[in-house]
Amino acid sequence: MKNKFLLILSFLLIGLHSCSSDDSKSDVNFIRAKFNGTELKFNKINVQITPEITDPVTNYTYKDIIVTATMESDNSKTLIISSEYNITGVDEIWRFSYSNNGVIYELNEDNFISEISQNSGGRYKGNFQGSLVGSEENIIISEGTFDIIYQ
């Protein structure tokens, strides 16, 4: 009887270990895209929700979500994505900045498409593509996607 108990306990511990919390987060908390054909994955994520802001002209009150991300393997590359908090839909990202070794590229509003599918309750998810404008060159982004869980 004692051997059966130890055997069952061993299987339970192995089962719990194989279903660790790292497995459940492996498919979230990233921003991934191809920059001029080279895939980059940003996986060090910081999310900030601004306090409510009231536009003095329209009296419209809103909050923004600001995501800052770097690559675990290369801290010289940084992304900033901003949009209005709790709003989903097409072309809602109003800021997309990419910094590579101090050179900053900003979204080209005429050639940048985004879609936010989730934007509340601790989840920010969507996709994007288009061009970024830099001081010396432009960057083409394709297959961009993000899925972020935050508190």
C-alpha positions as CSV (number, residue, x, y, z in Angstrom):
1,M,0.0,0.0,0.0
2,K,2.8,2.4,0.9
3,N,4.5,1.7,-2.5
4,K,1.3,2.5,-4.4
5,F,0.9,5.8,-2.5
6,L,4.5,6.8,-3.4
7,L,4.0,5.8,-7.0
8,I,0.8,7.9,-7.3
9,L,2.4,10.8,-5.5
10,S,5.4,10.6,-7.9
11,F,3.1,10.7,-11.0
12,L,1.2,13.7,-9.5
13,L,4.4,15.6,-8.9
14,I,5.7,14.9,-12.4
15,G,2.3,15.9,-13.9
16,L,2.4,19.2,-11.9
17,H,5.9,19.9,-12.9
18,S,5.2,19.4,-16.6
19,C,2.3,21.9,-16.5
20,S,4.2,24.7,-14.9
21,S,3.1,28.4,-15.2
22,D,5.9,29.1,-17.7
23,D,4.1,26.8,-20.3
24,S,0.9,28.8,-20.1
25,K,2.8,32.1,-20.7
26,S,4.9,30.9,-23.6
27,D,2.4,32.1,-26.2
28,V,1.9,35.6,-24.7
29,N,3.8,38.6,-23.6
30,F,5.6,39.4,-26.9
31,I,5.6,41.7,-29.8
32,R,6.9,40.0,-33.0
33,A,7.4,41.3,-36.5
34,K,9.7,41.2,-39.5
35,F,11.7,44.4,-39.8
36,N,13.0,44.6,-43.4
37,G,12.5,40.9,-43.6
38,T,14.3,40.0,-40.4
39,E,12.1,38.6,-37.6
40,L,12.5,40.3,-34.2
41,K,10.7,39.2,-31.0
42,F,10.4,41.7,-28.2
43,N,9.7,39.8,-24.9
44,K,10.6,42.2,-22.1
45,I,7.3,44.0,-21.7
46,N,6.2,47.0,-19.6
47,V,2.6,48.2,-19.7
48,Q,1.4,51.6,-18.4
49,I,-2.2,52.8,-18.3
50,T,-2.3,56.6,-18.0
51,P,-4.6,58.4,-15.6
52,E,-7.8,59.8,-17.2
53,I,-7.2,62.7,-19.6
54,T,-9.9,65.2,-20.6
55,D,-9.5,67.0,-23.9
56,P,-10.2,70.7,-23.1
57,V,-11.8,71.3,-26.5
58,T,-14.1,68.3,-26.9
59,N,-14.5,67.5,-23.2
60,Y,-13.8,63.8,-24.1
61,T,-12.2,61.8,-21.3
62,Y,-9.9,58.9,-22.0
63,K,-6.9,56.8,-20.9
64,D,-4.0,55.6,-23.0
65,I,-2.2,52.3,-22.9
66,I,1.5,52.6,-23.5
67,V,3.6,49.4,-24.1
68,T,7.4,49.6,-24.0
69,A,9.2,46.4,-25.1
70,T,12.8,45.3,-25.5
71,M,14.4,42.2,-26.7
72,E,15.8,39.9,-24.0
73,S,18.7,39.1,-26.3
74,D,19.4,42.7,-27.4
75,N,18.5,45.7,-25.2
76,S,19.6,48.2,-27.9
77,K,16.3,47.6,-29.7
78,T,13.1,49.1,-28.2
79,L,9.5,49.4,-29.3
80,I,6.8,51.7,-28.0
81,I,3.2,51.1,-28.9
82,S,0.4,53.5,-27.7
83,S,-3.3,53.6,-28.3
84,E,-6.4,54.6,-26.4
85,Y,-7.2,52.2,-23.6
86,N,-10.3,50.0,-23.9
87,I,-10.7,50.7,-27.6
88,T,-10.4,48.0,-30.3
89,G,-10.6,48.2,-34.0
90,V,-8.6,49.2,-37.1
91,D,-5.9,51.9,-37.0
92,E,-6.2,52.7,-33.3
93,I,-2.5,52.6,-32.7
94,W,-1.5,56.3,-32.7
95,R,2.2,55.7,-31.7
96,F,4.6,53.1,-32.9
97,S,8.3,53.9,-32.3
98,Y,11.2,51.6,-32.9
99,S,14.7,52.5,-31.6
100,N,17.7,50.6,-32.8
101,N,21.0,51.7,-31.2
102,G,19.6,55.2,-30.6
103,V,18.2,55.7,-34.1
104,I,14.5,56.3,-33.9
105,Y,11.9,55.3,-36.5
106,E,8.2,56.4,-36.2
107,L,5.1,55.1,-38.0
108,N,4.2,56.5,-41.3
109,E,0.5,57.3,-40.9
110,D,-0.1,57.0,-44.6
111,N,1.3,53.5,-44.7
112,F,0.8,51.8,-41.4
113,I,-2.1,49.4,-40.7
114,S,-3.0,48.0,-37.3
115,E,-5.9,46.1,-35.7
116,I,-6.4,45.8,-32.0
117,S,-8.6,42.8,-31.1
118,Q,-8.4,43.0,-27.3
119,N,-7.6,46.1,-25.1
120,S,-9.0,45.8,-21.6
121,G,-9.1,43.5,-18.6
122,G,-5.4,42.9,-18.6
123,R,-5.0,41.8,-22.2
124,Y,-3.7,43.8,-25.2
125,K,-3.7,41.9,-28.5
126,G,-3.5,42.8,-32.2
127,N,-1.5,42.9,-35.3
128,F,0.3,45.6,-37.5
129,Q,2.2,46.2,-40.7
130,G,3.5,49.1,-42.7
131,S,6.5,51.5,-42.8
132,L,8.4,53.4,-40.2
133,V,10.2,56.6,-41.1
134,G,13.8,57.3,-39.9
135,S,16.1,60.2,-40.4
136,E,18.2,58.3,-43.0
137,E,16.1,55.4,-44.1
138,N,12.7,53.8,-43.8
139,I,11.9,50.4,-42.4
140,I,9.2,48.0,-43.7
141,I,7.4,46.0,-41.1
142,S,5.4,42.8,-42.0
143,E,3.7,40.1,-40.1
144,G,3.6,42.1,-36.9
145,T,1.6,40.7,-34.0
146,F,1.4,41.3,-30.2
147,D,-0.3,39.5,-27.3
148,I,0.3,40.9,-23.9
149,I,-1.1,40.0,-20.5
150,Y,-0.6,42.5,-17.7
151,Q,-2.0,43.5,-14.4
